[in-house]
Amino acid sequence: MKAAMFQGANKPLLIDDVEIDRPRDHEVLVRVKACGVCHSDLHYVKGLVPMKIPTLLGHEAAGVVEEVGNLVSNVKPGDHVIALSVIYCGQCDQCVSGNPSSCVNRESTRRRDDEKPRTTWRGQKVTPVSDGGAFAEKMLGHENSFVKIPDDMPYDRAALIGCAVTTGAGSVLNHAQVKPGTSVAVFGCGGIGLSAIQGARIAGALQIIAVDTFESKLAMARRLGATHTVDASSSDAVKEIQKITGGKGVDYSFEAVGLKKTGEQCIQSLGVRGMATLIGMVPAGQKLEIEPGWIIGGARFVTGCVLGSNRFRIDAPRYVEYYRQGRLNLDEMVTRHCRLDEIDDAFKLMDGGDLVRSVVMFD
């Protein structure tokens, strides 16, 4: 199969032939139809997060099941599926307690070192990032990686549910559990931030404040549910949020950029007993500075969230139905389609802030 191989930070991805095995017990082989270009992958490309090579990026995918191994029970050949970017075992304490996104035994879903690798490139084992590897014509993974969706769900829209929607909307609906009538601030209006804004709208938040440095993204945030917007390129975001909320600060805030500055502003924008949820992937080695007395005195909460604290087999079909009902707008979030050999251009456009999501289309 053809795949876009990651060869190291700040190097172009190489389109090359990659060998993929047939599925074994509990494994599923999927022909990829669409894969979103996520900001997390950009961190690897720019070297902000270390990654061993060779590897395959791409984790926000949708496709068709081509073959299944023995003991697979949740999908069959011909099924349309969404891929989950962070796998879960289903058996550890966290999984059985209802927290599969915090699974502590993901290794059990992968092949052992003494087994034939699922994917190889020029004789070397390829370890896909986040159990994904969807910048390729096919992906092979554990059955828990995939959830069946209706055949009429567009692949490019479905792909976004695999990461952006699950992470953004999930952080609001599952993790923070935003209550109706409350105030919300979202820092960053990329795919994850816009999904968080839509999650806040679905949850019934009264004030939804979108913060970004690009007017085009703020305009989209307004169309998708933001009641107020703050242009952080020309104003102090925290001060503007204080003005909007009458000096109270917000009940909930979400950081969807992955920067030190926005992480700190996310926390500083909180009102008394407010909750800040950090979603963005902060570059390795960076630390946030907060005032402990301010956190303690206001009984404020600071929490991290992995992939929207999802229960993927429950959540993904719900997001599909929200889309089909017109309550979750995925159409505007897909701002560009491209081919696999245009992947480097997609990263450049994302880094420049010119778009929300490029989606790599196959076939």
C-alpha distance (Angstrom), angle and dihedral (degrees) to the residues before:
residue distance angle dihedral
M1 . . .
K2 3.80 . .
A3 3.79 118.5 .
A4 3.81 139.4 167.7
M5 3.79 104.1 -116.7
F6 3.81 120.9 -151.9
Q7 3.82 107.7 -136.9
G8 3.79 100.5 174.8
A9 3.80 143.6 -51.6
N10 3.81 118.1 -45.2
K11 3.79 92.8 7.1
P12 3.81 125.7 118.4
L13 3.79 115.4 -102.0
L14 3.80 111.1 -107.4
I15 3.80 118.4 -130.4
D16 3.79 103.5 -143.8
D17 3.80 145.0 141.8
V18 3.81 114.4 -79.6
E19 3.80 127.5 -174.1
I20 3.79 118.7 -128.8
D21 3.81 125.0 -170.7
R22 3.81 128.8 -134.0
P23 3.80 118.0 -97.7
R24 3.80 120.5 -88.3
D25 3.82 129.5 -168.5
H26 3.82 111.7 -27.4
E27 3.82 91.7 0.7
V28 3.80 130.2 124.6
L29 3.80 129.8 -160.2
V30 3.81 113.2 -149.3
R31 3.79 129.7 -170.8
V32 3.80 103.8 -138.2
K33 3.80 115.4 -128.8
A34 3.80 100.8 172.4
C35 3.80 137.2 5.9
G36 3.79 126.9 -173.8
V37 3.80 119.6 -135.3
C38 3.81 102.1 -124.5
H39 3.81 127.8 -160.8
S40 3.82 89.2 -124.5
D41 3.80 88.9 65.9
L42 3.80 89.1 51.1
H43 3.82 89.0 59.0
Y44 3.81 89.0 58.8
V45 3.79 92.9 45.1
K46 3.81 91.4 52.5
G47 3.80 93.3 45.1
L48 3.81 94.2 -117.1
V49 3.80 90.2 127.9
P50 3.84 117.7 37.2
M51 3.79 116.6 -118.6
K52 3.78 130.4 178.1
I53 3.79 118.1 -126.4
P54 2.93 148.6 -89.9
T55 3.77 95.3 39.2
L56 3.77 142.9 140.5
L57 3.78 122.1 -121.6
G58 3.79 126.2 -159.8
H59 3.79 123.8 86.2
E60 3.83 107.7 163.6
A61 3.79 97.7 89.4
A62 3.78 146.8 147.0
G63 3.79 128.2 -172.6
V64 3.79 149.2 129.4
V65 3.79 126.7 -70.7
E66 3.80 108.5 -114.8
E67 3.80 101.7 176.4
V68 3.81 138.7 -5.0
G69 3.79 131.7 -154.9
N70 3.78 128.0 -133.6
L71 3.82 119.4 -63.4
V72 3.83 94.4 23.8
S73 3.79 108.3 140.8
N74 3.80 109.6 164.4
V75 3.84 102.4 60.3
K76 3.81 139.3 23.9
P77 3.83 136.1 -163.1
G78 3.79 111.3 -67.0
D79 3.80 95.4 28.3
H80 3.79 117.5 131.3
V81 3.80 110.1 -128.9
I82 3.79 145.6 179.9
A83 3.80 118.5 -137.1
L84 3.81 120.9 -130.6
S85 3.79 112.6 -137.2
V86 3.82 97.4 -150.2
I87 3.79 113.2 46.4
Y88 3.80 126.5 -144.8
C89 3.80 131.4 -157.7
G90 3.81 98.6 -143.4
Q91 3.80 92.8 -141.8
C92 3.82 110.2 68.9
D93 3.82 123.6 94.7
Q94 3.80 92.8 -96.4
C95 3.80 93.9 49.0
V96 3.80 95.8 48.2
S97 3.82 89.2 45.1
G98 3.80 89.4 60.7
N99 3.81 97.9 -99.7
P100 3.83 105.3 107.2
S101 3.83 92.4 154.4
S102 3.84 86.2 67.2
C103 3.82 93.9 49.8
V104 3.81 111.7 157.7
N105 3.80 97.2 -165.4
R106 3.80 105.7 56.9
E107 3.79 90.3 135.2
S108 3.81 89.3 73.8
T109 3.82 89.5 66.4
R110 3.81 93.4 55.8
R111 3.77 131.9 74.0
R112 3.78 116.0 -95.1
D113 3.79 120.7 -110.1
D114 3.81 90.3 -109.0
E115 3.83 91.7 56.1
K116 3.78 128.1 82.0
P117 3.84 109.2 -85.4
R118 3.76 117.6 -110.2
T119 3.81 90.0 -130.2
T120 3.81 131.4 22.6
W121 3.80 133.8 -178.1
R122 3.79 121.2 -163.4
G123 3.79 89.5 -18.6
Q124 3.81 94.8 -50.5
K125 3.79 127.3 114.8
V126 3.79 113.0 -109.2
T127 3.80 117.3 -147.0
P128 3.81 109.0 -162.0
V129 3.80 117.5 -141.1
S130 3.82 112.5 -104.1
D131 3.83 90.1 -3.6
G132 3.79 87.1 -68.4
G133 3.78 122.3 104.0
A134 3.80 94.0 165.7
F135 3.80 98.3 150.1
A136 3.78 82.5 93.5
E137 3.77 138.9 79.4
K138 3.80 91.7 -107.2
M139 3.78 138.9 18.9
L140 3.79 129.3 -159.0
G141 3.77 120.0 -158.1
H142 3.78 148.9 137.7
E143 3.80 115.3 -63.8
N144 3.82 89.8 -113.7
S145 3.81 87.0 68.1
F146 3.80 93.3 70.3
V147 3.80 137.8 61.5
K148 3.80 125.1 -170.1
I149 3.81 117.9 -119.1
P150 3.83 133.3 -175.0
D151 3.79 114.9 -78.4
D152 3.81 92.2 -123.5
M153 3.82 93.8 60.2
P154 3.84 108.2 109.4
Y155 3.80 110.9 -115.7
D156 3.81 95.7 -133.5
R157 3.81 92.1 52.5
A158 3.78 92.5 42.7
A159 3.81 91.4 52.7
L160 3.82 91.0 62.5
I161 3.79 90.0 59.7
G162 3.81 88.9 63.1
C163 3.81 92.3 70.2
A164 3.82 121.5 -15.8
V165 3.79 97.3 49.8
T166 3.79 96.5 35.3
T167 3.81 91.0 48.8
G168 3.81 99.3 40.9
A169 3.79 103.9 34.9
G170 3.80 90.9 34.6
S171 3.80 92.5 56.2
V172 3.81 87.7 57.3
L173 3.80 101.4 38.7
N174 3.81 102.3 32.1
H175 3.79 107.6 23.3
A176 3.82 107.7 32.5
Q177 3.82 92.6 21.5
V178 3.80 92.7 -149.2
K179 3.80 112.0 -145.6
P180 3.82 126.7 -135.4
G181 3.80 115.4 -93.2
T182 3.81 95.7 24.5
S183 3.82 132.2 120.3
V184 3.82 124.5 -108.0
A185 3.80 134.6 -172.8
V186 3.80 121.5 -163.9
F187 3.80 119.2 -165.5
G188 3.80 110.2 -153.7
C189 3.81 127.3 25.8
G190 3.78 101.7 -146.2
G191 3.79 121.8 116.2
I192 3.81 94.9 -64.1
G193 3.80 95.5 42.1
L194 3.80 93.4 48.6
S195 3.80 88.7 49.2
A196 3.82 89.4 52.0
I197 3.81 89.4 50.8
Q198 3.78 90.3 52.1
G199 3.79 90.4 46.5
A200 3.81 89.3 53.8
R201 3.80 90.0 50.4
I202 3.80 91.4 49.8
A203 3.82 89.3 48.2
G204 3.82 90.9 55.0
A205 3.81 100.5 -112.2
L206 3.82 111.5 174.8
Q207 3.82 97.3 -149.6
I208 3.82 120.7 33.1
I209 3.80 112.3 -179.0
A210 3.81 117.0 -167.5
V211 3.82 118.8 -159.4
D212 3.81 123.7 -164.7
T213 3.80 142.1 129.6
F214 3.83 97.0 -125.8
E215 3.80 119.7 77.1
S216 3.81 91.5 -153.8
K217 3.79 90.4 60.3
L218 3.80 92.5 44.6
A219 3.80 89.0 51.9
M220 3.78 89.9 53.0
A221 3.82 90.1 46.9
R222 3.81 88.8 56.5
R223 3.79 91.0 51.0
L224 3.81 91.3 49.6
G225 3.78 97.4 49.4
A226 3.82 114.0 -69.1
T227 3.80 112.3 138.7
H228 3.82 93.0 -166.6
T229 3.80 134.6 20.8
V230 3.81 133.1 -157.5
D231 3.80 122.8 -157.8
A232 3.80 101.3 -145.9
S233 3.80 91.6 -170.9
S234 3.79 91.6 72.4
S235 3.80 105.9 23.2
D236 3.79 143.7 39.0
A237 3.80 104.1 -94.1
V238 3.80 95.3 -154.0
K239 3.81 93.4 50.7
E240 3.80 91.3 47.4
I241 3.80 91.3 51.0
Q242 3.80 89.5 50.4
K243 3.81 89.5 53.7
I244 3.79 93.1 48.5
T245 3.80 92.6 49.8
G246 3.81 95.4 44.4
G247 3.80 92.7 -108.6
K248 3.79 94.6 -54.8
G249 3.80 101.5 103.9
V250 3.78 122.5 -137.5
D251 3.78 130.1 -60.9
Y252 3.81 92.5 -135.9
S253 3.79 133.3 18.8
F254 3.79 131.2 -175.1
E255 3.82 129.2 -162.2
A256 3.80 111.7 -152.3
V257 3.81 101.6 164.5
G258 3.79 107.3 68.2
L259 3.81 99.6 -131.0
K260 3.79 131.5 130.5
K261 3.81 93.1 -128.1
T262 3.80 96.6 49.4
G263 3.80 91.2 42.9
E264 3.79 90.6 56.4
Q265 3.81 92.3 43.9
C266 3.79 90.0 50.3
I267 3.81 89.0 59.0
Q268 3.82 95.2 40.2
S269 3.82 91.7 54.4
L270 3.82 92.7 64.4
G271 3.77 125.4 113.5
V272 3.80 124.2 -145.5
R273 3.82 110.8 -51.8
G274 3.79 89.4 5.1
M275 3.81 123.5 151.1
A276 3.81 124.9 -133.1
T277 3.80 115.9 -162.0
L278 3.81 118.3 -162.3
I279 3.80 111.7 -151.1
G280 3.81 106.8 153.4
M281 3.79 121.8 94.6
V282 3.81 105.0 -110.8
P283 3.84 113.7 -150.7
A284 3.79 114.1 -98.7
G285 3.80 115.0 -86.5
Q286 3.80 97.5 21.2
K287 3.81 120.5 123.0
L288 3.79 133.2 -163.7
E289 3.79 121.2 -128.2
I290 3.80 116.8 -143.0
E291 3.80 134.7 167.8
P292 3.82 107.1 -115.1
G293 3.81 93.4 -160.2
W294 3.79 91.4 54.9
I295 3.81 90.9 49.8
I296 3.81 93.3 46.4
G297 3.80 96.8 41.2
G298 3.79 93.1 52.1
A299 3.82 94.3 39.7
R300 3.79 86.9 -125.8
F301 3.82 123.5 170.5
V302 3.81 128.2 -137.4
T303 3.79 116.1 -170.6
G304 3.78 140.6 164.5
C305 3.78 125.3 -134.8
V306 3.80 129.1 -156.7
L307 3.81 115.8 -152.9
G308 3.78 94.0 -27.4
S309 3.82 95.1 -59.7
N310 3.78 83.4 -84.2
R311 3.78 133.1 -169.1
F312 3.78 90.0 -161.2
R313 3.80 100.3 -165.4
I314 3.80 88.2 53.1
D315 3.79 101.1 35.2
A316 3.82 102.7 42.8
P317 3.83 95.4 58.5
R318 3.81 88.6 47.3
Y319 3.80 92.2 53.6
V320 3.81 89.5 48.5
E321 3.80 89.4 53.1
Y322 3.82 92.1 46.8
Y323 3.81 86.6 54.7
R324 3.79 93.9 47.7
Q325 3.81 90.1 49.9
G326 3.81 91.2 51.2
R327 3.81 93.7 -114.7
L328 3.82 95.1 111.4
N329 3.80 114.6 50.1
L330 3.79 110.3 -150.1
D331 3.80 96.3 151.0
E332 3.81 95.1 77.4
M333 3.79 92.9 43.2
V334 3.83 91.2 64.1
T335 3.79 97.8 76.8
R336 3.81 100.4 163.0
H337 3.80 141.1 18.5
C338 3.79 122.0 -152.6
R339 3.79 143.2 168.2
L340 3.79 125.0 -107.8
D341 3.81 91.2 -103.7
E342 3.83 89.5 57.0
I343 3.81 93.9 58.3
D344 3.82 95.1 110.3
D345 3.81 90.5 55.3
A346 3.80 89.1 51.2
F347 3.81 90.5 55.8
K348 3.81 91.6 48.7
L349 3.79 91.8 51.6
M350 3.80 91.4 47.9
D351 3.80 91.7 49.0
G352 3.79 89.3 51.8
G353 3.79 91.5 54.2
D354 3.80 93.8 -122.9
L355 3.79 98.3 128.7
V356 3.80 145.6 22.9
R357 3.79 102.4 -136.2
S358 3.76 136.6 -1.4
V359 3.79 112.1 -163.6
V360 3.78 121.1 -155.5
M361 3.81 108.5 -137.3
F362 3.80 122.9 -156.6
D363 3.83 126.4 -157.7
